[in-house]
Amino acid sequence: MSKPITAQEKTEIRKQKILETATEIFAAKGFHETTISEIAKSAAISEASVYDYYSTKENILFSIPSMHMKNLLTELEFHLQLIRGSLNKLHASLYMQLHYYNEHPDFAAVLLLILKNNRRFIDTEAHIEIRNTLKIIDKIIEEGIQSGEFSSDINANYVRIFLLGALEHIVINWLIRQKPNNLMDAFEPLFEIVLKIVQKEKKMPDCPLIVREEGKINHVCY
């Protein structure tokens, strides 16, 4: 016999339904063109109930990332503990973030097209959760530097800014222009650039003999 749903569980189910519905409508119509009445109707929940959980439309908007960030962070932490090597961890973490956007395009649109430049959003708990999730990248880079796998000349903070900025640019281009057609096709070319940034430069081997041929210098190593 199944366990009956508690009042708290019913509340959480309703709140999630509201956020999922709002995400879909915000992504399709934009924040300003969407009304709470429209969200309530699409979620099959009374407008009064929506106000019981979220006092304003902006409050709904600011609550959307929390659910997704918790899911993404859980996935990242689970998979990264099974992976060895900083480069492999960096590859996996960036891939999983891009894949999450690919699987949740409406959320990607809300986060990157609506919330990204909202100054009030910066002071919310959801924004703190986003920053905590992204700190995983800093940790991986710093571990790679400490272990000698990554170049000691790189700055973890600036590398993370570049990587996530490039990732967001790719996703925004995909959302607006549908290019690339398959978002995940952009990952490996991006990571090829990442490799050039974080990996140590390969030093040329010492060559005891230098041979000049037709004006060119050729290194002959034994």
ZAROMAR-591907 format. One record per atom (N, C-alpha, C): atom name; x negated, y negated, z negated. Coordinates in steps of 0.02 Angstrom, whole numbers, always signed. Layout:
ZAROMAR-591907
   atomo       px       py       pz
      CA        X        Y        Z
...
This chain:
ZAROMAR-591907
   atomo       px       py       pz
       N      -42      +60       +0
      CA       +0       +0       +0
       C      -44      -63       +0
       N      -30     -108      +46
      CA      -71     -167      +52
       C      -60     -214       -6
       N     -113     -249      -24
      CA     -109     -296      -80
       C      -72     -359      -59
       N      -24     -383      -99
      CA      +13     -443      -80
       C      -32     -505      -77
       N      -15     -550      -32
      CA      -54     -611      -23
       C      -38     -660      -79
       N      -89     -686     -110
      CA      -80     -734     -165
       C      -62     -803     -138
       N      -38     -846     -182
      CA      -21     -915     -162
       C      -82     -952     -136
       N     -140     -939     -168
      CA     -202     -971     -146
       C     -222     -948      -77
       N     -214     -884      -64
      CA     -230     -857       +2
       C     -184     -885      +55
       N     -120     -893      +39
      CA      -73     -923      +86
       C      -93     -995     +102
       N     -115    -1030      +51
      CA     -137    -1100      +61
       C     -196    -1103     +108
       N     -245    -1059      +97
      CA     -305    -1058     +139
       C     -289    -1040     +211
       N     -241     -993     +220
      CA     -220     -973     +287
       C     -187    -1032     +323
       N     -145    -1069     +288
      CA     -113    -1128     +317
       C     -163    -1182     +335
       N     -210    -1195     +290
      CA     -261    -1246     +303
       C     -303    -1228     +363
       N     -321    -1164     +368
      CA     -361    -1142     +426
       C     -321    -1149     +490
       N     -257    -1133     +487
      CA     -214    -1139     +547
       C     -210    -1212     +569
       N     -204    -1257     +521
      CA     -202    -1329     +537
       C     -267    -1351     +571
       N     -323    -1330     +543
      CA     -388    -1350     +570
       C     -399    -1320     +640
       N     -381    -1257     +649
      CA     -389    -1225     +714
       C     -346    -1260     +767
       N     -284    -1276     +748
      CA     -239    -1309     +795
       C     -263    -1379     +811
       N     -285    -1416     +759
      CA     -310    -1483     +769
       C     -372    -1484     +814
       N     -416    -1435     +803
      CA     -476    -1430     +845
       C     -458    -1424     +918
       N     -411    -1381     +932
      CA     -390    -1369    +1002
       C     -360    -1433    +1032
       N     -318    -1468     +995
      CA     -285    -1527    +1022
       C     -334    -1586    +1027
       N     -376    -1595     +976
      CA     -427    -1648     +979
       C     -472    -1639    +1040
       N     -492    -1577    +1052
      CA     -537    -1563    +1108
       C     -503    -1578    +1175
       N     -438    -1565    +1179
      CA     -402    -1574    +1242
       C     -381    -1647    +1254
       N     -359    -1681    +1200
      CA     -330    -1748    +1209
       C     -372    -1804    +1181
       N     -418    -1787    +1135
      CA     -456    -1839    +1101
       C     -425    -1854    +1033
       N     -463    -1884     +989
      CA     -440    -1897     +921
       C     -384    -1949     +918
       N     -393    -2005     +951
      CA     -346    -2060     +946
       C     -279    -2045     +978
       N     -278    -2001    +1028
      CA     -216    -1986    +1064
       C     -176    -1931    +1029
       N     -204    -1900     +978
      CA     -171    -1845     +943
       C     -136    -1871     +880
       N      -78    -1844     +865
      CA      -41    -1863     +806
       C      -35    -1804     +758
       N      -26    -1820     +694
      CA      -16    -1767     +645
       C      +48    -1729     +659
       N      +98    -1764     +683
      CA     +161    -1731     +701
       C     +150    -1678     +755
       N     +108    -1694     +803
      CA      +92    -1646     +856
       C      +54    -1586     +829
       N       +7    -1598     +784
      CA      -31    -1544     +754
       C      +15    -1498     +714
       N      +60    -1528     +674
      CA     +107    -1489     +634
       C     +152    -1446     +677
       N     +178    -1475     +731
      CA     +223    -1438     +775
       C     +187    -1379     +808
       N     +126    -1391     +832
      CA      +88    -1338     +865
       C      +67    -1283     +817
       N      +55    -1302     +754
      CA      +35    -1253     +703
       C      +95    -1219     +671
       N     +156    -1240     +690
      CA     +217    -1212     +661
       C     +219    -1222     +586
       N     +197    -1282     +564
      CA     +196    -1300     +493
       C     +230    -1369     +488
       N     +267    -1379     +435
      CA     +301    -1443     +428
       C     +250    -1499     +421
       N     +269    -1558     +444
      CA     +225    -1616     +440
       C     +209    -1633     +368
       N     +259    -1624     +324
      CA     +249    -1637     +252
       C     +195    -1590     +224
       N     +195    -1528     +246
      CA     +145    -1480     +221
       C      +75    -1499     +244
       N      +70    -1525     +304
      CA       +5    -1548     +329
       C      -22    -1603     +283
       N      +21    -1649     +265
      CA       +1    -1704     +221
       C      -15    -1680     +150
       N      +13    -1623     +131
      CA       -4    -1594      +66
       C      -77    -1574      +62
       N     -103    -1552     +119
      CA     -172    -1527     +122
       C     -222    -1581     +146
       N     -199    -1623     +192
      CA     -243    -1674     +221
       C     -207    -1741     +222
       N     -234    -1789     +187
      CA     -200    -1853     +179
       C     -197    -1894     +242
       N     -246    -1886     +286
      CA     -248    -1925     +349
       C     -271    -1881     +406
       N     -262    -1907     +466
      CA     -286    -1871     +526
       C     -362    -1867     +526
       N     -394    -1920     +502
      CA     -467    -1920     +498
       C     -492    -1868     +449
       N     -455    -1858     +395
      CA     -472    -1807     +346
       C     -471    -1737     +377
       N     -423    -1726     +422
      CA     -420    -1663     +459
       C     -482    -1656     +503
       N     -497    -1710     +539
      CA     -555    -1709     +584
       C     -619    -1694     +547
       N     -630    -1727     +490
      CA     -691    -1718     +452
       C     -696    -1649     +419
       N     -639    -1615     +413
      CA     -640    -1549     +380
       C     -655    -1492     +429
       N     -651    -1506     +493
      CA     -660    -1454     +543
       C     -729    -1422     +542
       N     -784    -1460     +538
      CA     -851    -1429     +541
       C     -866    -1381     +484
       N     -837    -1393     +425
      CA     -854    -1351     +367
       C     -842    -1277     +380
       N     -784    -1262     +407
      CA     -767    -1192     +422
       C     -817    -1161     +469
       N     -835    -1197     +522
      CA     -881    -1170     +572
       C     -952    -1166     +546
       N     -974    -1215     +508
      CA    -1042    -1215     +482
       C    -1053    -1157     +433
       N    -1002    -1142     +393
      CA    -1007    -1086     +346
       C    -1013    -1021     +385
       N     -974    -1014     +438
      CA     -978     -953     +479
       C    -1046     -947     +513
       N    -1070    -1002     +542
      CA    -1134    -1001     +577
       C    -1192     -987     +528
       N    -1190    -1019     +470
      CA    -1243    -1010     +421
       C    -1245     -937     +396
       N    -1187     -908     +386
      CA    -1183     -838     +364
       C    -1214     -792     +417
       N    -1199     -804     +480
      CA    -1226     -764     +534
       C    -1302     -772     +539
       N    -1325     -835     +535
      CA    -1396     -849     +539
       C    -1435     -814     +484
       N    -1412     -822     +422
      CA    -1447     -793     +365
       C    -1448     -717     +369
       N    -1394     -687     +391
      CA    -1391     -614     +397
       C    -1442     -588     +448
       N    -1443     -618     +507
      CA    -1486     -594     +560
       C    -1560     -612     +549
       N    -1573     -671     +522
      CA    -1643     -692     +514
       C    -1680     -650     +462
       N    -1644     -623     +414
      CA    -1678     -582     +364
       C    -1701     -515     +393
       N    -1676     -498     +452
      CA    -1694     -435     +485
       C    -1749     -446     +537
       N    -1769     -508     +548
      CA    -1816     -524     +602
       C    -1884     -542     +573
       N    -1936     -518     +603
      CA    -2004     -532     +581
       C    -2038     -579     +632
       N    -2077     -626     +606
      CA    -2114     -672     +649
       C    -2076     -737     +659
       N    -2111     -792     +650
      CA    -2079     -858     +656
       C    -2054     -872     +726
       N    -2091     -851     +777
      CA    -2069     -863     +845
       C    -2005     -826     +860
       N    -2001     -764     +838
      CA    -1940     -724     +848
       C    -1881     -755     +810
       N    -1895     -781     +750
      CA    -1841     -813     +711
       C    -1817     -876     +744
       N    -1865     -915     +771
      CA    -1846     -977     +805
       C    -1804     -962     +867
       N    -1825     -911     +904
      CA    -1788     -890     +964
       C    -1717     -870     +945
       N    -1710     -829     +892
      CA    -1645     -804     +871
       C    -1600     -861     +846
       N    -1628     -906     +806
      CA    -1587     -959     +776
       C    -1561    -1007     +829
       N    -1603    -1025     +878
      CA    -1580    -1070     +931
       C    -1530    -1034     +977
       N    -1543     -971     +990
      CA    -1497     -932    +1032
       C    -1428     -927     +999
       N    -1428     -913     +935
      CA    -1365     -904     +899
       C    -1325     -969     +896
       N    -1359    -1025     +889
      CA    -1324    -1089     +888
       C    -1292    -1104     +956
       N    -1330    -1092    +1009
      CA    -1303    -1104    +1076
       C    -1246    -1055    +1090
       N    -1254     -994    +1068
      CA    -1202     -943    +1079
       C    -1138     -962    +1040
       N    -1147     -991     +981
      CA    -1088    -1010     +941
       C    -1049    -1066     +977
       N    -1085    -1114    +1005
      CA    -1051    -1166    +1045
       C    -1016    -1136    +1105
       N    -1048    -1087    +1136
      CA    -1020    -1055    +1194
       C     -955    -1018    +1178
       N     -953     -988    +1118
      CA     -895     -950    +1096
       C     -840     -995    +1067
       N     -858    -1056    +1047
      CA     -810    -1103    +1017
       C     -815    -1171    +1051
       N     -796    -1174    +1115
      CA     -803    -1237    +1153
       C     -762    -1295    +1125
       N     -703    -1281    +1096
      CA     -663    -1335    +1067
       C     -699    -1366    +1007
       N     -728    -1324     +966
      CA     -766    -1350     +909
       C     -827    -1389     +934
       N     -861    -1364     +984
      CA     -918    -1399    +1013
       C     -898    -1469    +1037
       N     -840    -1473    +1069
      CA     -815    -1538    +1094
       C     -800    -1586    +1037
       N     -768    -1560     +984
      CA     -751    -1603     +927
       C     -815    -1627     +893
       N     -863    -1582     +883
      CA     -924    -1600     +848
       C     -968    -1648     +887
       N     -979    -1632     +951
      CA    -1028    -1669     +991
       C     -999    -1728    +1030
       N     -934    -1727    +1044
      CA     -904    -1782    +1082
       C     -864    -1830    +1039
       N     -840    -1807     +982
      CA     -799    -1850     +939
       C     -834    -1869     +874
       N     -862    -1819     +839
      CA     -890    -1832     +773
       C     -962    -1858     +774
       N     -999    -1842     +825
      CA    -1071    -1856     +826
       C    -1088    -1928     +810
       N    -1049    -1975     +836
      CA    -1065    -2046     +827
       C    -1018    -2081     +778
       N     -983    -2041     +737
      CA     -938    -2070     +687
       C     -977    -2084     +623
       N     -986    -2146     +606
      CA    -1027    -2165     +549
       C     -998    -2141     +482
       N     -932    -2140     +476
      CA     -901    -2118     +414
       C     -911    -2044     +402
       N     -919    -2006     +456
      CA     -929    -1935     +449
       C     -995    -1918     +414
       N    -1044    -1961     +421
      CA    -1110    -1949     +392
       C    -1107    -1941     +316
       N    -1059    -1973     +284
      CA    -1053    -1971     +211
       C    -1010    -1914     +185
       N     -987    -1869     +228
      CA     -942    -1816     +208
       C     -980    -1752     +187
       N     -945    -1709     +151
      CA     -973    -1645     +131
       C     -989    -1602     +192
       N     -947    -1607     +243
      CA     -957    -1568     +303
       C    -1023    -1585     +337
       N    -1040    -1649     +337
      CA    -1103    -1670     +368
       C    -1163    -1644     +328
       N    -1155    -1641     +262
      CA    -1208    -1613     +220
       C    -1217    -1538     +236
       N    -1163    -1503     +247
      CA    -1166    -1432     +265
       C    -1201    -1423     +332
       N    -1189    -1468     +378
      CA    -1223    -1464     +443
       C    -1298    -1473     +434
       N    -1317    -1524     +394
      CA    -1388    -1536     +383
       C    -1421    -1477     +348
       N    -1387    -1446     +301
      CA    -1415    -1388     +266
       C    -1424    -1329     +314
       N    -1377    -1321     +360
      CA    -1383    -1267     +409
       C    -1443    -1279     +455
       N    -1452    -1341     +476
      CA    -1506    -1357     +522
       C    -1575    -1355     +489
       N    -1577    -1357     +423
      CA    -1640    -1352     +387
       C    -1674    -1285     +398
       N    -1635    -1236     +421
      CA    -1664    -1171     +436
       C    -1718    -1178     +489
       N    -1707    -1222     +538
      CA    -1756    -1233     +591
       C    -1821    -1261     +561
       N    -1815    -1310     +516
      CA    -1875    -1338     +483
       C    -1913    -1283     +446
       N    -1877    -1242     +410
      CA    -1908    -1189     +371
       C    -1946    -1140     +415
       N    -1916    -1122     +471
      CA    -1948    -1075     +517
       C    -2012    -1105     +546
       N    -2008    -1168     +566
      CA    -2067    -1201     +596
       C    -2123    -1207     +544
       N    -2104    -1228     +484
      CA    -2155    -1234     +431
       C    -2187    -1167     +414
       N    -2148    -1114     +413
      CA    -2175    -1047     +401
       C    -2222    -1027     +457
       N    -2204    -1045     +519
      CA    -2247    -1029     +576
       C    -2314    -1066     +574
       N    -2311    -1128     +550
      CA    -2373    -1167     +542
       C    -2417    -1136     +488
       N    -2386    -1119     +431
      CA    -2423    -1090     +375
       C    -2455    -1023     +393
       N    -2419     -983     +432
      CA    -2444     -917     +450
       C    -2495     -919     +507
       N    -2501     -978     +540
      CA    -2547     -983     +595
       C    -2517     -963     +662
       N    -2452     -946     +661
      CA    -2419     -927     +724
       C    -2404     -988     +767
       N    -2392    -1045     +735
      CA    -2379    -1107     +771
       C    -2438    -1154     +762
       N    -2444    -1201     +807
      CA    -2498    -1250     +803
       C    -2491    -1292     +740
       N    -2547    -1306     +709
      CA    -2547    -1346     +647
       C    -2538    -1420     +662
       N    -2540    -1439     +726
      CA    -2535    -1509     +745
       C    -2462    -1534     +750
       N    -2414    -1488     +750
      CA    -2345    -1509     +760
       C    -2313    -1532     +694
       N    -2264    -1575     +699
      CA    -2226    -1599     +642
       C    -2157    -1564     +644
       N    -2142    -1525     +592
      CA    -2081    -1485     +591
       C    -2018    -1528     +601
       N    -2017    -1586     +570
      CA    -1958    -1629     +575
       C    -1947    -1654     +646
       N    -2000    -1677     +679
      CA    -1994    -1703     +746
       C    -1979    -1647     +796
       N    -2008    -1589     +785
      CA    -1994    -1532     +829
       C    -1921    -1512     +824
       N    -1895    -1511     +763
      CA    -1824    -1493     +753
       C    -1779    -1544     +787
       N    -1796    -1609     +780
      CA    -1757    -1662     +813
       C    -1756    -1652     +888
       N    -1814    -1637     +916
      CA    -1819    -1625     +989
       C    -1778    -1564    +1010
       N    -1786    -1509     +974
      CA    -1752    -1447     +992
       C    -1676    -1454     +989
       N    -1651    -1482     +934
      CA    -1579    -1488     +927
       C    -1551    -1542     +974
       N    -1591    -1594     +986
      CA    -1569    -1644    +1034
       C    -1562    -1615    +1104
       N    -1611    -1574    +1124
      CA    -1608    -1541    +1189
       C    -1549    -1493    +1192
       N    -1538    -1457    +1138
      CA    -1483    -1409    +1135
       C    -1416    -1445    +1142
       N    -1409    -1500    +1105
      CA    -1346    -1538    +1108
       C    -1336    -1568    +1177
       N    -1389    -1593    +1208
      CA    -1384    -1622    +1275
       C    -1358    -1569    +1325
       N    -1384    -1509    +1320
      CA    -1363    -1455    +1364
       C    -1288    -1439    +1354
       N    -1267    -1436    +1291
      CA    -1198    -1420    +1276
       C    -1151    -1476    +1299
       N    -1170    -1539    +1287
      CA    -1129    -1595    +1308
       C    -1121    -1596    +1384
       N    -1175    -1583    +1419
      CA    -1173    -1581    +1492
       C    -1126    -1525    +1515
       N    -1128    -1469    +1480
      CA    -1085    -1412    +1496
       C    -1012    -1430    +1482
       N     -998    -1464    +1427
      CA     -930    -1483    +1410
       C     -900    -1533    +1459
       N     -940    -1581    +1480
      CA     -915    -1635    +1522
       C     -916    -1617    +1596
       N     -971    -1586    +1618
      CA     -980    -1574    +1690
       C     -975    -1500    +1709
       N     -967    -1457    +1659
      CA     -965    -1384    +1670
       C    -1029    -1359    +1704
       N    -1085    -1391    +1686
      CA    -1150    -1370    +1712
       C    -1198    -1360    +1653
       N    -1228    -1301    +1648
      CA    -1222    -1244    +1693
       C    -1154    -1211    +1685
       N    -1134    -1173    +1734
      CA    -1070    -1138    +1732
       C    -1068    -1090    +1673
       N    -1123    -1054    +1663
      CA    -1130    -1010    +1605
       C    -1180    -1043    +1558
       N    -1156    -1066    +1501
      CA    -1198    -1103    +1454
       C    -1261    -1065    +1434
       N    -1256    -1000    +1425
      CA    -1312     -961    +1401
       C    -1368     -956    +1452
       N    -1354     -972    +1515
      CA    -1406     -971    +1566
       C    -1459    -1025    +1553
       N    -1441    -1075    +1513
      CA    -1487    -1130    +1499
       C    -1536    -1113    +1443
       N    -1525    -1058    +1408
      CA    -1565    -1047    +1348
       C    -1638    -1030    +1363
       N    -1651     -981    +1404
      CA    -1720     -960    +1415
       C    -1763    -1015    +1445
       N    -1739    -1054    +1495
      CA    -1779    -1110    +1519
       C    -1795    -1159    +1463
       N    -1747    -1171    +1418
      CA    -1760    -1215    +1361
       C    -1813    -1185    +1316
       N    -1808    -1121    +1303
      CA    -1856    -1091    +1256
       C    -1926    -1087    +1285
       N    -1932    -1086    +1351
      CA    -1998    -1088    +1382
       C    -2033    -1154    +1364
       N    -1995    -1208    +1361
      CA    -2023    -1273    +1341
       C    -2040    -1271    +1266
       N    -1998    -1239    +1227
      CA    -2010    -1233    +1155
       C    -2077    -1198    +1143
       N    -2090    -1146    +1180
      CA    -2153    -1109    +1173
       C    -2213    -1154    +1183
       N    -2209    -1197    +1233
      CA    -2266    -1241    +1248
       C    -2277    -1292    +1193
       N    -2223    -1308    +1156
      CA    -2228    -1357    +1103
       C    -2257    -1327    +1039
       N    -2233    -1269    +1020
      CA    -2250    -1242     +954
       C    -2310    -1196     +953
       N    -2323    -1161    +1008
      CA    -2378    -1113    +1006
       C    -2446    -1147    +1010
       N    -2495    -1113     +982
      CA    -2563    -1138     +986
       C    -2588    -1137    +1057
       N    -2629    -1186    +1074
      CA    -2660    -1186    +1140
       C    -2711    -1130    +1144
       N    -2709    -1095    +1201
      CA    -2757    -1041    +1210
       C    -2824    -1071    +1231
       N    -2875    -1057    +1193
      CA    -2941    -1082    +1209
       C    -2974    -1040    +1262
       N    -3010    -1073    +1307
      CA    -3046    -1035    +1359
       C    -3104    -1000    +1326
       N    -3117     -939    +1347
      CA    -3173     -902    +1318
       C    -3240     -935    +1334
       N    -3288     -926    +1289
      CA    -3355     -953    +1302
       C    -3385     -918    +1363
       N    -3412     -958    +1409
      CA    -3440     -930    +1470
       C    -3515     -944    +1474
       N    -3555     -893    +1474
      CA    -3627     -902    +1477
       C    -3653     -923    +1545
       N    -3611     -916    +1596
      CA    -3635     -930    +1664
       C    -3584     -973    +1701
       N    -3609    -1026    +1731
      CA    -3566    -1069    +1771
       C    -3592    -1067    +1842
       N    -3548    -1051    +1889
      CA    -3568    -1044    +1959
       C    -3533    -1097    +2000
       N    -3571    -1133    +2041
      CA    -3542    -1183    +2085
       C    -3532    -1152    +2154
       N    -3471    -1156    +2179
      CA    -3457    -1130    +2246
       C    -3416    -1181    +2284
       N    -3444    -1205    +2341
      CA    -3410    -1252    +2385
       C    -3383    -1312    +2346
       N    -3424    -1339    +2303
      CA    -3405    -1399    +2266
       C    -3362    -1386    +2206
       N    -3342    -1322    +2193
      CA    -3300    -1306    +2136
       C    -3342    -1272    +2083
       N    -3322    -1281    +2020
      CA    -3357    -1249    +1965
       C    -3316    -1188    +1943
       N    -3345    -1129    +1949
      CA    -3312    -1068    +1928
       C    -3346    -1041    +1866
       N    -3307    -1023    +1817
      CA    -3334     -994    +1755
       C    -3334     -917    +1763
       N    -3392     -888    +1756
      CA    -3399     -816    +1760
       C    -3416     -791    +1691
       N    -3371     -755    +1659
      CA    -3381     -732    +1590
       C    -3393     -657    +1589
       N    -3438     -636    +1545
      CA    -3454     -565    +1539
       C    -3433     -540    +1470
